[in-house]
Amino acid sequence: MSLSINVAETQELLNSGLPLRLIDVREPDEFAICKIERAELLPLSVFAEQFFNRLPHTGERILLYCHHGMRSMRAAEYLAKRGYSNVSSVEGGIDAWSTQIDPSVPRY
């Protein structure tokens, strides 16, 4: 399974009603500027300490995003190495979401 998913595929999954977790790995100040609806904040700076308590189900569908996709890919790789089998990083992050899916999401 690829660890990447594009924003159009992300939107389809969010609209599908299938169970999934949308995790924003940016920092709280970035999350305060903008976020994707349904997103939960789990900053990369505390990810290693908190992921197991916050994401206890290794088979759960998890989509991770950040500003441009670099931090979320690191988080996706981190989870995959720990047995998470259904995790993806949103390519281009919230910036791509803003330009391709929802222009009402502020860019920064």
Secondary structure as UniProt FT lines:
FT   STRAND          4..5
FT   HELIX           7..16
FT   STRAND          21..24
FT   HELIX           28..33
FT   TURN            37..38
FT   STRAND          40..41
FT   HELIX           44..54
FT   TURN            58..59
FT   STRAND          62..65
FT   HELIX           70..81
FT   TURN            82..83
FT   STRAND          87..90
FT   TURN            91..92
FT   HELIX           93..100
FT   TURN            103..104
//
